[in-house]
């Protein structure tokens, strides 16, 4: 994810373990996930990061993450 291009200059200050769908897909195709739980954990990390970065409960992205 290109946080600079997206204007998310504080992203790495808030999200310490980044994960996005492209990385999940590439890790999957590269055989880095050994179990279904590994894939689920990566996806859960995406949602957790989304909620952490978009902290306000009323933020539309955060509201959709539940």
N, C-alpha and C positions, 0 to 999 in steps of 0.2 A: 504494500500500500504506500502510495506516495503522499505522505502526510503534509509535505511542504506544498505540493500542488493543490491539495485539498484545503489548505489554509488552517491546518490543525497543529500549529506550532507547539502547543503544550501537550500533545498526545502522549509522547514518551515520558513526560513527567507524571502522567496519571496512569497510563497503562504500562506496566513493567514487563509483562509477558505477552507481546503482540501475537495475534493470530487473525487471519482473514480467510475468506473462502478460497481464494487462489492458492494460498499456502496449504490449506487443508487438502485441496484437490491434488496439488503437486506431491505432497507427502503421501497421499493415498496411492497415486500412480507410481511413485517410487518405492512402494512397499514398506514405508516407514511405520505404518500402523499394523500391528500384529493381530489385534482383536477388534471386534465391533466396539467394545468399550473404549478403545484408544481413539476411534473416530468420534464417538459420542463425546468424549472428554475434550477433544479439539473443538468440536462444535459448541459445546457448553462454554468453553473459554471465549469464543467469539461473542456469545451472548453476554457473558459476564463482563467482558471488556466494553461492550456497547453500553451496558448499564452503568459501568463505572465512569466512562467518559461523558455520557449524557446523564449526569447525576440527578437532575431535577425530575421528580416523578411525573410531572405534567409534560415533560419534553416528549414530542410525538414519537421519536425513535425509542426512547426508554419505555413508553407505554406499550409499544408493539413487542418489546422484548420479553414481556411476561407471558 
